[in-house]
């Protein structure tokens, strides 16, 4: 039940990010939406490093939701440079400290690429 609630909350977050994105009228707004999603992913990866096993699994669910949101934005804008793969963001499982650390590094790098 706990994981289901986290999944629902993560989906609500995704909806909020995408609603913000759909109101965009220019490229600057789209870029800020992508950065917002990446920053959220970075926060999750940072939290996962010090989190319990259960927390890491919950963070992973949310991380995957944001990963998918990036791909939705790329598809809707027809701009592949916003896709997770083009940004170098992998669908990293945050269940271990090493993977959480790797995810942090990947997302930090991705943030520097968004222009």
Secondary structure, 3 states (H helix, E strand, C coil): CHHHHHHHHHHHHHHHHHHHHHCCCCHHHHHHHHHHHHHHHHHHHHHHHHCCHHHHHHHHHHHHHHHHHHHHHHHHHCCHHHCHHHHCCCCCCCCCHHHHHHHHHHHHHHHHHCC
